[in-house]
Amino acid sequence: MHKQDPILAHLNSETYLGFDFGNKKIGTAVGQLITKTASPLNTIRSLNQTPDWDKIGILINEWHPAGLVVGVSRQADGSDNIITPRMLKFCRQLNGRYNLPVFQIDEALSTFEAKQMLYDDLHVNASKLWEVQDQLAAQLILQSWLNQQQ
């Protein structure tokens, strides 16, 4: 019986990164398909409305995800809203830069839900809320996707 290289074991993991895309900030989360749990990571500030690819690359290198999950918002009738095209571009760029599968999931008010949870349940103040709401939204997006997987 040979021992598996720990680096290969990490690469073969069922780890996924989740993203809550915004023009100014991108919330990130990490989750495991095996445990079906997601945790918030951090919020990456965009540079002139351009994702900070260096910081995203650091996360990819650190976690070696099997795939990436991005919340995409649409109108109630399913049509694109004003930010949908930018979100879809972000998905294409993630796939092109990191050659990883990118899964899109309807974000269905995840940022609003995150704000409500932080403000109502945890009594987080407004300035702290601005810093952490996106990473919690990313966690909710990723958790929702993990829950849908068989």
N, CA and C atoms as an extended XYZ file, in Angstrom:
450
Properties=species:S:1:pos:R:3:atomname:S:1:resname:S:1:resid:I:1 pbc="F F F"
N         0.852       -1.177        0.000 N   MET     1
C         0.000        0.000        0.000 CA  MET     1
C         0.902        1.246        0.000 C   MET     1
N         0.756        2.076       -1.051 N   HIS     2
C         1.610        3.267       -1.085 CA  HIS     2
C         0.855        4.460       -0.497 C   HIS     2
N         1.615        5.335        0.083 N   LYS     3
C         1.066        6.524        0.704 CA  LYS     3
C         0.864        7.601       -0.369 C   LYS     3
N        -0.278        8.259       -0.330 N   GLN     4
C        -0.534        9.318       -1.314 CA  GLN     4
C         0.200       10.591       -0.901 C   GLN     4
N         0.792       11.229       -1.878 N   ASP     5
C         1.479       12.505       -1.663 CA  ASP     5
C         0.462       13.516       -1.115 C   ASP     5
N         0.772       14.219       -0.001 N   PRO     6
C        -0.199       15.166        0.568 CA  PRO     6
C        -0.580       16.283       -0.395 C   PRO     6
N         0.343       16.674       -1.268 N   ILE     7
C         0.008       17.718       -2.245 CA  ILE     7
C        -1.012       17.174       -3.239 C   ILE     7
N        -0.824       15.956       -3.714 N   LEU     8
C        -1.799       15.358       -4.635 CA  LEU     8
C        -3.140       15.157       -3.953 C   LEU     8
N        -3.123       14.760       -2.691 N   ALA     9
C        -4.372       14.579       -1.952 CA  ALA     9
C        -5.127       15.906       -1.908 C   ALA     9
N        -4.385       17.010       -1.693 N   HIS    10
C        -5.012       18.335       -1.647 CA  HIS    10
C        -5.584       18.698       -3.024 C   HIS    10
N        -4.845       18.364       -4.086 N   LEU    11
C        -5.310       18.679       -5.437 CA  LEU    11
C        -6.547       17.865       -5.818 C   LEU    11
N        -6.660       16.666       -5.273 N   ASN    12
C        -7.800       15.813       -5.584 CA  ASN    12
C        -8.985       16.075       -4.661 C   ASN    12
N        -8.872       17.070       -3.810 N   SER    13
C        -9.923       17.351       -2.845 CA  SER    13
C       -11.174       17.860       -3.547 C   SER    13
N       -12.221       17.857       -2.805 N   GLU    14
C       -13.504       18.355       -3.319 CA  GLU    14
C       -13.735       19.775       -2.810 C   GLU    14
N       -12.700       20.580       -2.872 N   THR    15
C       -12.775       21.965       -2.415 CA  THR    15
C       -13.263       22.860       -3.551 C   THR    15
N       -14.144       23.794       -3.222 N   TYR    16
C       -14.666       24.764       -4.184 CA  TYR    16
C       -14.563       26.150       -3.579 C   TYR    16
N       -14.327       27.130       -4.445 N   LEU    17
C       -14.332       28.522       -4.011 CA  LEU    17
C       -15.608       29.176       -4.534 C   LEU    17
N       -16.218       29.998       -3.699 N   GLY    18
C       -17.427       30.732       -4.084 CA  GLY    18
C       -17.133       32.214       -4.180 C   GLY    18
N       -17.834       32.880       -5.108 N   PHE    19
C       -17.624       34.305       -5.332 CA  PHE    19
C       -18.952       35.058       -5.382 C   PHE    19
N       -19.002       36.175       -4.661 N   ASP    20
C       -20.115       37.119       -4.756 CA  ASP    20
C       -19.551       38.342       -5.473 C   ASP    20
N       -19.790       38.422       -6.782 N   PHE    21
C       -19.190       39.469       -7.611 CA  PHE    21
C       -19.918       40.789       -7.459 C   PHE    21
N       -19.124       41.848       -7.321 N   GLY    22
C       -19.641       43.214       -7.350 CA  GLY    22
C       -18.629       44.083       -8.065 C   GLY    22
N       -19.057       45.230       -8.567 N   ASN    23
C       -18.134       46.120       -9.280 CA  ASN    23
C       -16.997       46.615       -8.390 C   ASN    23
N       -17.286       46.841       -7.100 N   LYS    24
C       -16.277       47.400       -6.199 CA  LYS    24
C       -15.617       46.354       -5.316 C   LYS    24
N       -16.360       45.281       -4.994 N   LYS    25
C       -15.843       44.269       -4.077 CA  LYS    25
C       -16.325       42.890       -4.528 C   LYS    25
N       -15.505       41.880       -4.218 N   ILE    26
C       -15.864       40.495       -4.517 CA  ILE    26
C       -15.708       39.696       -3.227 C   ILE    26
N       -16.810       39.167       -2.738 N   GLY    27
C       -16.762       38.321       -1.555 CA  GLY    27
C       -16.319       36.925       -1.956 C   GLY    27
N       -15.541       36.267       -1.087 N   THR    28
C       -15.064       34.918       -1.384 CA  THR    28
C       -15.374       33.983       -0.222 C   THR    28
N       -15.551       32.719       -0.573 N   ALA    29
C       -15.814       31.679        0.423 CA  ALA    29
C       -15.173       30.390       -0.063 C   ALA    29
N       -14.969       29.460        0.860 N   VAL    30
C       -14.427       28.149        0.530 CA  VAL    30
C       -15.377       27.103        1.093 C   VAL    30
N       -15.512       26.004        0.368 N   GLY    31
C       -16.391       24.945        0.844 CA  GLY    31
C       -15.919       23.583        0.392 C   GLY    31
N       -16.438       22.578        1.051 N   GLN    32
C       -16.103       21.189        0.765 CA  GLN    32
C       -17.346       20.444        0.315 C   GLN    32
N       -17.230       19.722       -0.789 N   LEU    33
C       -18.338       18.920       -1.279 CA  LEU    33
C       -18.601       17.745       -0.337 C   LEU    33
N       -17.553       17.201        0.249 N   ILE    34
C       -17.685       16.039        1.126 CA  ILE    34
C       -18.514       16.378        2.366 C   ILE    34
N       -18.203       17.500        3.008 N   THR    35
C       -18.922       17.886        4.226 CA  THR    35
C       -20.133       18.773        3.925 C   THR    35
N       -20.200       19.269        2.696 N   LYS    36
C       -21.257       20.199        2.283 CA  LYS    36
C       -21.345       21.411        3.210 C   LYS    36
N       -20.168       21.964        3.515 N   THR    37
C       -20.126       23.164        4.338 CA  THR    37
C       -19.286       24.231        3.654 C   THR    37
N       -19.713       25.458        3.794 N   ALA    38
C       -18.994       26.604        3.229 CA  ALA    38
C       -18.673       27.584        4.351 C   ALA    38
N       -17.540       28.256        4.214 N   SER    39
C       -17.101       29.257        5.190 CA  SER    39
C       -16.659       30.512        4.458 C   SER    39
N       -16.926       31.686        5.032 N   PRO    40
C       -16.460       32.926        4.401 CA  PRO    40
C       -14.942       33.007        4.449 C   PRO    40
N       -14.340       33.606        3.417 N   LEU    41
C       -12.890       33.812        3.399 CA  LEU    41
C       -12.567       35.279        3.614 C   LEU    41
N       -12.710       36.080        2.552 N   ASN    42
C       -12.393       37.504        2.660 CA  ASN    42
C       -13.124       38.278        1.568 C   ASN    42
N       -12.925       39.577        1.590 N   THR    43
C       -13.490       40.455        0.568 CA  THR    43
C       -12.326       41.058       -0.194 C   THR    43
N       -12.382       40.908       -1.512 N   ILE    44
C       -11.326       41.434       -2.382 CA  ILE    44
C       -11.846       42.710       -3.037 C   ILE    44
N       -11.159       43.796       -2.816 N   ARG    45
C       -11.567       45.062       -3.441 CA  ARG    45
C       -11.105       45.078       -4.893 C   ARG    45
N       -11.985       45.550       -5.760 N   SER    46
C       -11.642       45.670       -7.177 CA  SER    46
C       -10.807       46.924       -7.399 C   SER    46
N       -10.013       46.926       -8.454 N   LEU    47
C        -9.173       48.060       -8.806 CA  LEU    47
C        -9.776       48.728      -10.042 C   LEU    47
N       -10.355       49.898       -9.869 N   ASN    48
C       -11.031       50.599      -10.972 CA  ASN    48
C       -12.070       49.697      -11.657 C   ASN    48
N       -12.881       49.046      -10.858 N   GLN    49
C       -13.933       48.135      -11.311 CA  GLN    49
C       -13.387       46.926      -12.078 C   GLN    49
N       -12.119       46.589      -11.850 N   THR    50
C       -11.506       45.397      -12.434 CA  THR    50
C       -11.150       44.466      -11.286 C   THR    50
N       -11.525       43.182      -11.392 N   PRO    51
C       -11.175       42.254      -10.307 CA  PRO    51
C        -9.673       42.254      -10.031 C   PRO    51
N        -9.296       42.110       -8.766 N   ASP    52
C        -7.891       42.028       -8.387 CA  ASP    52
C        -7.444       40.580       -8.636 C   ASP    52
N        -7.004       40.327       -9.878 N   TRP    53
C        -6.654       38.963      -10.293 CA  TRP    53
C        -5.494       38.392       -9.494 C   TRP    53
N        -4.595       39.246       -9.009 N   ASP    54
C        -3.478       38.754       -8.195 CA  ASP    54
C        -4.000       38.102       -6.911 C   ASP    54
N        -4.942       38.774       -6.251 N   LYS    55
C        -5.485       38.234       -4.995 CA  LYS    55
C        -6.341       36.993       -5.256 C   LYS    55
N        -7.074       36.989       -6.362 N   ILE    56
C        -7.862       35.797       -6.708 CA  ILE    56
C        -6.919       34.637       -7.009 C   ILE    56
N        -5.826       34.921       -7.724 N   GLY    57
C        -4.833       33.893       -8.027 CA  GLY    57
C        -4.208       33.304       -6.769 C   GLY    57
N        -3.976       34.145       -5.767 N   ILE    58
C        -3.424       33.666       -4.496 CA  ILE    58
C        -4.398       32.673       -3.854 C   ILE    58
N        -5.689       32.989       -3.888 N   LEU    59
C        -6.693       32.067       -3.328 CA  LEU    59
C        -6.719       30.742       -4.087 C   LEU    59
N        -6.642       30.821       -5.416 N   ILE    60
C        -6.650       29.605       -6.243 CA  ILE    60
C        -5.431       28.745       -5.891 C   ILE    60
N        -4.266       29.377       -5.784 N   ASN    61
C        -3.035       28.639       -5.455 CA  ASN    61
C        -3.061       28.064       -4.046 C   ASN    61
N        -3.698       28.781       -3.135 N   GLU    62
C        -3.752       28.329       -1.742 CA  GLU    62
C        -4.696       27.141       -1.559 C   GLU    62
N        -5.868       27.197       -2.206 N   TRP    63
C        -6.915       26.195       -1.969 CA  TRP    63
C        -6.961       25.082       -3.013 C   TRP    63
N        -6.362       25.279       -4.185 N   HIS    64
C        -6.403       24.285       -5.269 CA  HIS    64
C        -7.819       23.729       -5.470 C   HIS    64
N        -8.780       24.606       -5.767 N   PRO    65
C       -10.166       24.134       -5.860 CA  PRO    65
C       -10.401       23.243       -7.084 C   PRO    65
N       -11.400       22.369       -6.950 N   ALA    66
C       -11.838       21.536       -8.067 CA  ALA    66
C       -12.704       22.355       -9.017 C   ALA    66
N       -13.274       23.447       -8.510 N   GLY    67
C       -14.121       24.305       -9.323 CA  GLY    67
C       -14.452       25.589       -8.583 C   GLY    67
N       -15.080       26.498       -9.322 N   LEU    68
C       -15.430       27.817       -8.801 CA  LEU    68
C       -16.935       28.018       -8.964 C   LEU    68
N       -17.553       28.648       -7.971 N   VAL    69
C       -18.994       28.877       -7.986 CA  VAL    69
C       -19.232       30.382       -7.894 C   VAL    69
N       -19.979       30.916       -8.852 N   VAL    70
C       -20.243       32.354       -8.899 CA  VAL    70
C       -21.736       32.594       -8.851 C   VAL    70
N       -22.152       33.464       -7.955 N   GLY    71
C       -23.547       33.871       -7.900 CA  GLY    71
C       -23.824       34.855       -9.020 C   GLY    71
N       -24.898       34.607       -9.764 N   VAL    72
C       -25.296       35.494      -10.859 CA  VAL    72
C       -26.708       35.981      -10.580 C   VAL    72
N       -26.869       37.295      -10.559 N   SER    73
C       -28.208       37.847      -10.292 CA  SER    73
C       -28.924       38.161      -11.605 C   SER    73
N       -30.208       37.941      -11.577 N   ARG    74
C       -31.070       38.245      -12.720 CA  ARG    74
C       -32.353       38.871      -12.203 C   ARG    74
N       -33.141       39.414      -13.129 N   GLN    75
C       -34.456       39.947      -12.781 CA  GLN    75
C       -35.360       38.798      -12.337 C   GLN    75
N       -36.467       39.115      -11.700 N   ALA    76
C       -37.415       38.098      -11.240 CA  ALA    76
C       -37.932       37.239      -12.396 C   ALA    76
N       -38.019       37.836      -13.602 N   ASP    77
C       -38.529       37.082      -14.765 CA  ASP    77
C       -37.425       36.276      -15.468 C   ASP    77
N       -36.193       36.307      -14.900 N   GLY    78
C       -35.100       35.530      -15.479 CA  GLY    78
C       -34.242       36.297      -16.472 C   GLY    78
N       -34.671       37.502      -16.836 N   SER    79
C       -33.880       38.294      -17.778 CA  SER    79
C       -32.706       38.953      -17.048 C   SER    79
N       -31.718       39.388      -17.831 N   ASP    80
C       -30.533       40.023      -17.255 CA  ASP    80
C       -30.897       41.345      -16.581 C   ASP    80
N       -30.194       41.656      -15.490 N   ASN    81
C       -30.299       42.991      -14.904 CA  ASN    81
C       -29.053       43.775      -15.312 C   ASN    81
N       -28.842       44.927      -14.734 N   ILE    82
C       -27.754       45.801      -15.182 CA  ILE    82
C       -26.361       45.192      -14.955 C   ILE    82
N       -26.192       44.358      -13.914 N   ILE    83
C       -24.857       43.807      -13.617 CA  ILE    83
C       -24.662       42.388      -14.166 C   ILE    83
N       -25.715       41.733      -14.629 N   THR    84
C       -25.593       40.350      -15.123 CA  THR    84
C       -24.489       40.190      -16.172 C   THR    84
N       -24.396       41.051      -17.201 N   PRO    85
C       -23.321       40.875      -18.195 CA  PRO    85
C       -21.918       40.928      -17.573 C   PRO    85
N       -21.706       41.782      -16.564 N   ARG    86
C       -20.390       41.863      -15.899 CA  ARG    86
C       -20.109       40.588      -15.111 C   ARG    86
N       -21.147       40.035      -14.498 N   MET    87
C       -20.996       38.779      -13.748 CA  MET    87
C       -20.637       37.634      -14.692 C   MET    87
N       -21.286       37.587      -15.844 N   LEU    88
C       -21.013       36.531      -16.821 CA  LEU    88
C       -19.599       36.682      -17.392 C   LEU    88
N       -19.166       37.925      -17.591 N   LYS    89
C       -17.789       38.182      -18.048 CA  LYS    89
C       -16.794       37.694      -16.995 C   LYS    89
N       -17.083       37.954      -15.726 N   PHE    90
C       -16.236       37.496      -14.625 CA  PHE    90
C       -16.131       35.961      -14.647 C   PHE    90
N       -17.235       35.278      -14.890 N   CYS    91
C       -17.235       33.805      -14.985 CA  CYS    91
C       -16.321       33.341      -16.119 C   CYS    91
N       -16.444       33.974      -17.293 N   ARG    92
C       -15.604       33.601      -18.445 CA  ARG    92
C       -14.130       33.858      -18.146 C   ARG    92
N       -13.839       34.985      -17.489 N   GLN    93
C       -12.451       35.323      -17.162 CA  GLN    93
C       -11.866       34.333      -16.152 C   GLN    93
N       -12.647       33.941      -15.148 N   LEU    94
C       -12.182       32.946      -14.179 CA  LEU    94
C       -11.803       31.654      -14.895 C   LEU    94
N       -12.697       31.201      -15.776 N   ASN    95
C       -12.461       29.963      -16.515 CA  ASN    95
C       -11.224       30.096      -17.398 C   ASN    95
N       -11.104       31.215      -18.110 N   GLY    96
C        -9.981       31.425      -19.018 CA  GLY    96
C        -8.642       31.551      -18.306 C   GLY    96
N        -8.624       32.223      -17.153 N   ARG    97
C        -7.370       32.449      -16.424 CA  ARG    97
C        -6.895       31.217      -15.666 C   ARG    97
N        -7.832       30.458      -15.101 N   TYR    98
C        -7.436       29.382      -14.181 CA  TYR    98
C        -7.780       27.989      -14.700 C   TYR    98
N        -8.424       27.919      -15.859 N   ASN    99
C        -8.760       26.650      -16.492 CA  ASN    99
C        -9.470       25.700      -15.512 C   ASN    99
N       -10.400       26.258      -14.756 N   LEU   100
C       -11.198       25.491      -13.811 CA  LEU   100
C       -12.671       25.604      -14.212 C   LEU   100
N       -13.465       24.571      -13.928 N   PRO   101
C       -14.895       24.696      -14.219 CA  PRO   101
C       -15.515       25.793      -13.352 C   PRO   101
N       -16.369       26.594      -13.959 N   VAL   102
C       -17.057       27.669      -13.248 CA  VAL   102
C       -18.548       27.353      -13.283 C   VAL   102
N       -19.125       27.236      -12.107 N   PHE   103
C       -20.543       26.934      -11.976 CA  PHE   103
C       -21.274       28.207      -11.577 C   PHE   103
N       -22.338       28.507      -12.316 N   GLN   104
C       -23.136       29.693      -12.005 CA  GLN   104
C       -24.364       29.254      -11.222 C   GLN   104
N       -24.724       30.051      -10.238 N   ILE   105
C       -25.925       29.783       -9.468 CA  ILE   105
C       -26.661       31.096       -9.263 C   ILE   105
N       -27.967       31.041       -9.297 N   ASP   106
C       -28.775       32.232       -9.065 CA  ASP   106
C       -28.493       32.716       -7.655 C   ASP   106
N       -28.039       33.953       -7.539 N   GLU   107
C       -27.677       34.431       -6.205 CA  GLU   107
C       -28.876       34.886       -5.391 C   GLU   107
N       -30.006       35.019       -6.020 N   ALA   108
C       -31.281       35.283       -5.334 CA  ALA   108
C       -31.152       36.051       -4.016 C   ALA   108
N       -30.768       37.292       -4.118 N   LEU   109
C       -30.735       38.197       -2.969 CA  LEU   109
C       -29.756       37.795       -1.869 C   LEU   109
N       -28.663       37.123       -2.225 N   SER   110
C       -27.724       36.652       -1.196 CA  SER   110
C       -27.110       37.797       -0.392 C   SER   110
N       -26.781       38.929       -1.033 N   THR   111
C       -26.184       40.047       -0.296 CA  THR   111
C       -27.204       40.640        0.673 C   THR   111
N       -28.457       40.761        0.222 N   PHE   112
C       -29.523       41.261        1.083 CA  PHE   112
C       -29.698       40.322        2.280 C   PHE   112
N       -29.729       39.022        2.014 N   GLU   113
C       -29.873       38.005        3.062 CA  GLU   113
C       -28.703       38.085        4.044 C   GLU   113
N       -27.499       38.254        3.522 N   ALA   114
C       -26.312       38.359        4.374 CA  ALA   114
C       -26.413       39.594        5.274 C   ALA   114
N       -26.829       40.725        4.712 N   LYS   115
C       -26.978       41.955        5.503 CA  LYS   115
C       -27.996       41.753        6.621 C   LYS   115
N       -29.126       41.144        6.278 N   GLN   116
C       -30.176       40.916        7.267 CA  GLN   116
C       -29.650       40.050        8.411 C   GLN   116
N       -28.931       38.993        8.063 N   MET   117
C       -28.408       38.077        9.060 CA  MET   117
C       -27.414       38.792        9.979 C   MET   117
N       -26.510       39.551        9.383 N   LEU   118
C       -25.494       40.245       10.169 CA  LEU   118
C       -26.095       41.332       11.052 C   LEU   118
N       -27.006       42.091       10.472 N   TYR   119
C       -27.568       43.231       11.189 CA  TYR   119
C       -28.568       42.781       12.244 C   TYR   119
N       -29.498       41.911       11.862 N   ASP   120
C       -30.563       41.495       12.774 CA  ASP   120
C       -30.085       40.480       13.811 C   ASP   120
N       -29.395       39.439       13.336 N   ASP   121
C       -29.036       38.346       14.236 CA  ASP   121
C       -27.753       38.618       15.025 C   ASP   121
N       -26.773       39.226       14.390 N   LEU   122
C       -25.481       39.405       15.040 CA  LEU   122
C       -25.223       40.841       15.497 C   LEU   122
N       -26.134       41.758       15.140 N   HIS   123
C       -26.040       43.166       15.538 CA  HIS   123
C       -24.707       43.801       15.134 C   HIS   123
N       -24.258       43.517       13.906 N   VAL   124
C       -23.021       44.071       13.384 CA  VAL   124
C       -23.267       45.526       12.981 C   VAL   124
N       -22.340       46.432       13.313 N   ASN   125
C       -22.534       47.836       12.967 CA  ASN   125
C       -22.328       48.071       11.467 C   ASN   125
N       -22.752       49.225       10.983 N   ALA   126
C       -22.791       49.504        9.544 CA  ALA   126
C       -21.419       49.438        8.873 C   ALA   126
N       -20.358       49.961        9.521 N   SER   127
C       -19.052       49.943        8.860 CA  SER   127
C       -18.494       48.520        8.794 C   SER   127
N       -18.681       47.733        9.833 N   LYS   128
C       -18.228       46.338        9.827 CA  LYS   128
C       -19.065       45.546        8.814 C   LYS   128
N       -20.353       45.852        8.740 N   LEU   129
C       -21.257       45.195        7.795 CA  LEU   129
C       -20.742       45.371        6.367 C   LEU   129
N       -20.301       46.588        6.017 N   TRP   130
C       -19.804       46.866        4.670 CA  TRP   130
C       -18.594       45.996        4.355 C   TRP   130
N       -17.765       45.710        5.354 N   GLU   131
C       -16.554       44.911        5.149 CA  GLU   131
C       -16.832       43.422        4.973 C   GLU   131
N       -17.819       42.889        5.681 N   VAL   132
C       -17.989       41.431        5.710 CA  VAL   132
C       -19.203       40.903        4.958 C   VAL   132
N       -20.120       41.762        4.535 N   GLN   133
C       -21.356       41.278        3.908 CA  GLN   133
C       -21.093       40.474        2.636 C   GLN   133
N       -20.072       40.840        1.855 N   ASP   134
C       -19.818       40.160        0.589 CA  ASP   134
C       -19.269       38.753        0.790 C   ASP   134
N       -18.405       38.589        1.792 N   GLN   135
C       -17.884       37.245        2.043 CA  GLN   135
C       -18.965       36.334        2.610 C   GLN   135
N       -19.875       36.888        3.402 N   LEU   136
C       -20.993       36.085        3.899 CA  LEU   136
C       -21.947       35.744        2.745 C   LEU   136
N       -22.149       36.697        1.832 N   ALA   137
C       -22.978       36.425        0.641 CA  ALA   137
C       -22.336       35.314       -0.192 C   ALA   137
N       -20.996       35.349       -0.336 N   ALA   138
C       -20.290       34.293       -1.075 CA  ALA   138
C       -20.487       32.948       -0.383 C   ALA   138
N       -20.463       32.954        0.955 N   GLN   139
C       -20.695       31.721        1.702 CA  GLN   139
C       -22.102       31.183        1.422 C   GLN   139
N       -23.102       32.071        1.428 N   LEU   140
C       -24.482       31.653        1.163 CA  LEU   140
C       -24.632       31.103       -0.257 C   LEU   140
N       -23.963       31.743       -1.220 N   ILE   141
C       -23.987       31.288       -2.618 CA  ILE   141
C       -23.383       29.887       -2.714 C   ILE   141
N       -22.191       29.729       -2.139 N   LEU   142
C       -21.496       28.444       -2.214 CA  LEU   142
C       -22.265       27.365       -1.457 C   LEU   142
N       -22.803       27.716       -0.278 N   GLN   143
C       -23.567       26.740        0.510 CA  GLN   143
C       -24.790       26.265       -0.272 C   GLN   143
N       -25.453       27.176       -0.938 N   SER   144
C       -26.628       26.832       -1.741 CA  SER   144
C       -26.243       25.870       -2.857 C   SER   144
N       -25.118       26.132       -3.539 N   TRP   145
C       -24.658       25.258       -4.611 CA  TRP   145
C       -24.281       23.877       -4.059 C   TRP   145
N       -23.538       23.847       -2.936 N   LEU   146
C       -23.141       22.568       -2.324 CA  LEU   146
C       -24.371       21.728       -1.967 C   LEU   146
N       -25.399       22.400       -1.439 N   ASN   147
C       -26.621       21.693       -1.047 CA  ASN   147
C       -27.330       21.053       -2.242 C   ASN   147
N       -27.136       21.598       -3.430 N   GLN   148
C       -27.790       21.091       -4.634 CA  GLN   148
C       -27.029       19.910       -5.260 C   GLN   148
N       -25.789       19.668       -4.823 N   GLN   149
C       -24.980       18.611       -5.420 CA  GLN   149
C       -25.338       17.262       -4.806 C   GLN   149
N       -25.299       16.231       -5.650 N   GLN   150
C       -25.647       14.869       -5.167 CA  GLN   150
C       -24.494       14.221       -4.468 C   GLN   150
